[in-house]
Amino acid sequence: MFTKRLARHTRLQLIVGGGVFLLWVLMMIGLRHIYPANGDLNVQLNWWFWFLDQNGFHGIATIRQHTGADVTPIWYYVLFLFTKSGLYARLTPVYCIRSLAIVGTIVAVVCTYFIVKTLIKRPGSWQPLIFAAIVPFLPAFFMDLLKTNIPDSIYLSLDLVALLAMLKKRPGLAWLAVGVAISFKAMAIYFVPFLLFVWLKRLKSGTIWDRLAPLFVIPGFLVTCIPAYLAGMSLYDATIGVLVSRSGAMNYEWWGIWQILFSGAPPWMPGTPTADQASGLMLYGAATAALAFLVLFVMLFNVKDRQTQFQAAWDLLVAAPIICYLFMPAQHEIYWALASVIALFVYAMRRSRASLAVLLVLSFSMLEMYLGGRVMPAVVFDYIVLAVAGYLCWRIFRATELYSNWRKSPLPELDL
């Protein structure tokens, strides 16, 4: 009887899930002309498609010199596939780019379903379906479908693949997926602090392959560099050339803590720093981020209860992209998008008002960043995400033995 009822429940979930997916597809069709090509597509991507269509596979090696293209080489290969398959001849570039965002969103939905199913082990529960249905409407994915530049959905979905693999105790696959994600967008590296903590946590009890798991990030990254190398790019340019050049860029298009410090800066703050001052700021930012993660790792290993430690590690995963966005160079307004996605899983596990508030605040801030700050200036949202990161760090500290002992310790006697 229970098995039959569970089967009916599953069929109903499939029907509801299929209905939600169909309505989402209709929404995407309805919006296809609402947000026309603009920005990066008109300035860059149109020329990239045209150049690869004219020059073929080996055009990947020279596209930077002829068009000023400045993304990782795997994207040129993806665009080349559109031209080679003939899709580019039948579809406009904006449709090609948005199709990539749609694929990434669908992968994220599927991963979310299985992640929540793994976290919440209740047969017949609707929660995996509900949270999976929410994902396409998170601003990190929904707005990514509307814009007309290189989509973030690809790296976000690959990070969710890594998260699912880690929950399934497949650390090698998790690090491999992150390596592939980094080749698409370097922001995927913001997932690494969480992976590193889990790896250290399981280091003693893991197999030899588990202990070597972080090395899998290298083949994951390099396998996506093969097409560009075969097309004629140098080994350096096909692998880390673009990442090095872009990560070292520091101009006045800063966000995070730099925007807070230097936007409308008073006379005693530098307006446009010199090259020497910029390198100092980058060193300061990298050291600050490293210090923050070191402190968070110390606090996490100071949590004695295993379940509490697991929940605190998820707070680290939400905080990590924000910390990197705040203190690392060459950041833009939506580079902490991963935090707003992971906040959904934190709420799925810990359905409290505080977790819901974090999810809503980060989602609203992400939407406002995409819309250019219609409610308030963008720098205000930098303060908001800074406050969220601070709250998450406080929540981790509150779970530690250090906090418990600090609360219990008596006030010192002062002889005045």
BELZITA-V175867 format. One record per residue. N is the residue number from 1. RES is the residue in one small letter. PHI is phi in whole degrees, 0 to 359 (none if undefined). PSI is psi in degrees with one decimal (999 if undefined). Layout:
BEGIN
n: <N,N>
res: <RES,RES>
phi: <PHI,PHI>
psi: <PSI,PSI>
END
This chain:
BEGIN
n: <1,2,3,4,5,6,7,8,9,10,11,12,13,14,15,16,17,18,19,20,21,22,23,24,25,26,27,28,29,30,31,32,33,34,35,36,37,38,39,40,41,42,43,44,45,46,47,48,49,50,51,52,53,54,55,56,57,58,59,60,61,62,63,64,65,66,67,68,69,70,71,72,73,74,75,76,77,78,79,80,81,82,83,84,85,86,87,88,89,90,91,92,93,94,95,96,97,98,99,100,101,102,103,104,105,106,107,108,109,110,111,112,113,114,115,116,117,118,119,120,121,122,123,124,125,126,127,128,129,130,131,132,133,134,135,136,137,138,139,140,141,142,143,144,145,146,147,148,149,150,151,152,153,154,155,156,157,158,159,160,161,162,163,164,165,166,167,168,169,170,171,172,173,174,175,176,177,178,179,180,181,182,183,184,185,186,187,188,189,190,191,192,193,194,195,196,197,198,199,200,201,202,203,204,205,206,207,208,209,210,211,212,213,214,215,216,217,218,219,220,221,222,223,224,225,226,227,228,229,230,231,232,233,234,235,236,237,238,239,240,241,242,243,244,245,246,247,248,249,250,251,252,253,254,255,256,257,258,259,260,261,262,263,264,265,266,267,268,269,270,271,272,273,274,275,276,277,278,279,280,281,282,283,284,285,286,287,288,289,290,291,292,293,294,295,296,297,298,299,300,301,302,303,304,305,306,307,308,309,310,311,312,313,314,315,316,317,318,319,320,321,322,323,324,325,326,327,328,329,330,331,332,333,334,335,336,337,338,339,340,341,342,343,344,345,346,347,348,349,350,351,352,353,354,355,356,357,358,359,360,361,362,363,364,365,366,367,368,369,370,371,372,373,374,375,376,377,378,379,380,381,382,383,384,385,386,387,388,389,390,391,392,393,394,395,396,397,398,399,400,401,402,403,404,405,406,407,408,409,410,411,412,413,414,415,416>
res: <m,f,t,k,r,l,a,r,h,t,r,l,q,l,i,v,g,g,g,v,f,l,l,w,v,l,m,m,i,g,l,r,h,i,y,p,a,n,g,d,l,n,v,q,l,n,w,w,f,w,f,l,d,q,n,g,f,h,g,i,a,t,i,r,q,h,t,g,a,d,v,t,p,i,w,y,y,v,l,f,l,f,t,k,s,g,l,y,a,r,l,t,p,v,y,c,i,r,s,l,a,i,v,g,t,i,v,a,v,v,c,t,y,f,i,v,k,t,l,i,k,r,p,g,s,w,q,p,l,i,f,a,a,i,v,p,f,l,p,a,f,f,m,d,l,l,k,t,n,i,p,d,s,i,y,l,s,l,d,l,v,a,l,l,a,m,l,k,k,r,p,g,l,a,w,l,a,v,g,v,a,i,s,f,k,a,m,a,i,y,f,v,p,f,l,l,f,v,w,l,k,r,l,k,s,g,t,i,w,d,r,l,a,p,l,f,v,i,p,g,f,l,v,t,c,i,p,a,y,l,a,g,m,s,l,y,d,a,t,i,g,v,l,v,s,r,s,g,a,m,n,y,e,w,w,g,i,w,q,i,l,f,s,g,a,p,p,w,m,p,g,t,p,t,a,d,q,a,s,g,l,m,l,y,g,a,a,t,a,a,l,a,f,l,v,l,f,v,m,l,f,n,v,k,d,r,q,t,q,f,q,a,a,w,d,l,l,v,a,a,p,i,i,c,y,l,f,m,p,a,q,h,e,i,y,w,a,l,a,s,v,i,a,l,f,v,y,a,m,r,r,s,r,a,s,l,a,v,l,l,v,l,s,f,s,m,l,e,m,y,l,g,g,r,v,m,p,a,v,v,f,d,y,i,v,l,a,v,a,g,y,l,c,w,r,i,f,r,a,t,e,l,y,s,n,w,r,k,s,p,l,p,e,l,d,l>
phi: <none,296,295,294,294,295,295,297,298,295,298,296,298,297,295,295,299,297,295,298,297,297,295,297,298,297,298,297,296,295,266,296,252,288,251,287,300,201,56,300,295,288,281,235,297,303,291,296,301,299,298,290,294,278,252,71,301,287,294,301,287,244,296,293,291,265,237,74,301,223,250,295,299,300,293,296,294,297,296,299,298,298,288,292,283,89,296,298,289,262,243,286,305,294,291,299,295,291,295,295,295,294,299,299,293,296,299,296,297,298,299,300,303,283,295,294,297,286,286,247,273,232,302,78,292,276,299,303,292,297,290,295,290,286,308,297,258,294,305,299,257,296,289,294,287,266,283,233,222,305,285,274,301,295,290,297,292,294,295,290,300,297,296,297,298,293,294,274,59,238,298,298,295,298,294,298,296,295,300,296,298,297,293,276,210,295,297,299,293,293,279,297,305,294,300,295,296,298,297,296,297,262,299,289,269,280,284,297,290,295,289,268,307,302,292,290,294,291,296,299,284,290,298,279,269,299,302,295,295,293,286,123,292,292,300,295,292,287,252,250,304,292,299,293,293,280,290,272,282,220,232,277,265,284,225,70,295,292,293,296,283,248,285,63,294,291,302,276,256,294,282,246,298,288,300,292,295,295,295,294,295,294,296,300,296,296,293,295,298,298,296,300,291,299,297,296,295,301,294,296,284,269,272,275,288,295,293,296,296,299,293,295,296,291,297,300,295,286,286,303,298,291,299,297,298,287,242,270,282,57,266,236,294,241,287,261,305,302,298,291,282,295,302,295,289,298,292,298,276,234,281,245,295,295,293,295,297,299,299,291,296,293,293,295,297,297,299,295,297,296,273,83,75,280,278,206,301,300,296,295,288,296,297,295,292,298,295,296,299,298,296,296,296,296,294,294,300,294,275,274,294,302,295,298,293,295,291,275,293,287,294,292,279,248,262,266>
psi: <-45.0,-39.7,-41.3,-40.9,-38.8,-38.6,-42.4,-39.6,-42.9,-42.4,-40.2,-40.4,-41.6,-39.9,-46.2,-45.4,-42.8,-37.4,-44.0,-43.5,-42.3,-42.4,-38.1,-42.2,-42.2,-37.4,-43.2,-39.7,-41.4,-27.6,1.8,-25.7,-4.3,-40.5,93.4,172.0,133.7,177.6,-127.2,-32.2,-45.0,-37.5,-38.1,-55.9,-35.1,-42.9,-36.4,-47.0,-47.9,-45.1,-44.9,-32.0,-35.7,-33.8,-8.3,-159.3,-42.6,-9.7,-18.9,-34.7,-25.4,5.1,-32.3,-41.8,-32.5,-25.6,-6.0,18.1,139.1,32.4,171.7,147.1,-24.4,-30.2,-36.1,-38.0,-40.1,-44.4,-37.4,-39.4,-35.8,-41.9,-39.2,-37.3,-13.9,-3.0,-37.4,-31.9,-29.2,-24.6,149.5,158.7,-34.9,-36.1,-38.6,-47.0,-43.7,-27.2,-33.7,-41.2,-36.5,-43.8,-45.9,-39.2,-41.7,-42.3,-41.2,-38.9,-47.9,-44.8,-42.1,-42.5,-47.7,-29.3,-49.1,-36.1,-34.7,-38.3,-38.4,94.1,74.6,110.9,132.4,5.4,142.2,-11.0,-42.6,-41.4,-41.5,-48.7,-34.0,-36.4,-24.3,-33.0,-48.0,-16.3,-0.5,138.1,-31.9,-28.9,-45.0,-46.3,-27.0,-29.3,-22.2,-24.4,168.3,50.9,-173.1,123.5,145.4,-16.1,-28.4,-53.0,-33.9,-43.4,-37.0,-35.6,-35.3,-33.2,-43.5,-40.0,-43.7,-43.1,-39.5,-40.7,-29.3,8.4,47.5,69.2,-33.9,-44.0,-36.7,-49.1,-35.4,-44.2,-38.7,-38.9,-43.6,-42.6,-40.3,-34.5,-25.1,-46.7,131.7,-19.1,-15.7,-19.7,-17.0,-11.0,-16.8,-41.1,-40.1,-46.5,-39.8,-40.9,-46.7,-39.7,-45.3,-36.9,-37.8,7.9,-44.8,-38.7,-8.8,164.4,175.2,-34.3,-35.3,-38.1,-27.0,1.9,-42.7,-24.1,-19.6,-13.3,-27.5,-54.5,-30.8,-39.7,-43.7,-31.8,-30.2,-9.3,-11.2,-45.8,-43.5,-38.6,-42.5,-27.5,-15.9,0.3,152.5,157.8,-38.5,-48.0,-34.1,-20.3,-80.4,1.5,-51.1,-41.2,-40.8,-44.5,-38.7,-34.9,-23.3,-0.3,132.6,103.1,-169.5,11.7,37.7,159.5,-171.4,-142.3,-29.2,-38.0,-38.4,-42.1,-37.9,-6.2,114.7,41.4,144.3,170.4,-29.2,-1.6,145.1,135.7,-72.4,102.3,150.9,172.6,-38.8,-41.9,-37.7,-41.4,-35.4,-40.1,-38.4,-41.0,-43.4,-45.2,-44.9,-41.2,-38.6,-45.2,-44.2,-40.5,-42.8,-43.9,-36.1,-45.7,-42.5,-38.7,-43.1,-43.5,-40.6,-40.2,-7.9,-1.1,119.7,-40.0,128.5,-43.7,-41.1,-39.1,-39.9,-44.8,-39.1,-33.2,-33.1,-33.4,-37.1,-41.9,-33.7,-39.9,-31.5,-49.1,-32.9,-43.0,-45.0,-42.7,-37.6,-34.7,-12.1,155.0,167.8,37.8,153.8,177.2,-20.8,19.5,-8.0,22.1,-34.5,-34.5,-40.8,-25.7,-46.9,-29.1,-27.6,-40.8,-35.8,-41.4,-34.2,-37.1,-38.1,81.7,74.7,164.4,-34.3,-44.2,-37.9,-39.6,-41.9,-44.8,-46.7,-41.8,-46.0,-38.6,-43.3,-41.1,-40.2,-43.4,-44.3,-37.1,-41.4,-36.9,1.2,19.4,64.8,-31.4,-42.2,165.0,150.7,-32.7,-27.5,-37.6,-24.7,-41.0,-37.9,-48.4,-30.8,-42.7,-40.1,-44.1,-41.1,-41.5,-42.1,-40.0,-39.0,-38.3,-36.1,-45.5,-38.0,-21.4,-6.6,160.2,-31.6,-42.8,-42.3,-44.8,-35.9,-39.0,-34.6,-21.8,136.4,157.4,140.3,146.2,129.5,125.8,97.8,999>
END
